[in-house]
Amino acid sequence: MPWIKVILEDEAEGELKDAYDRMREINAQYGETPARSQTPGERHIGPPQLASLNPLSMVYIYQLFRHVMRGPSRVTHTEREMLAVVTSLTTNCRF
């Protein structure tokens, strides 16, 4: 659980709710659909959600993340995922 206050989609209102909607649109641009349902009691928090107190920043972080992981590149999707796993393991980061 992060020490930073996080507002997830099911708790969001106003501008933040719009930001979560925009993040779904970004997923659609890359041909992906987000997993909206969670196991009861499960609260997945990723890097974009850590910026939920600043909705515009949250959208920009998410857009950058999606572009890096799914945008045009000579590095394949699988290679990018492998790099992310190795980086996370090396830095002891659960993301």
Beta strands, then each sheet from edge to edge (+ up, - down):
end
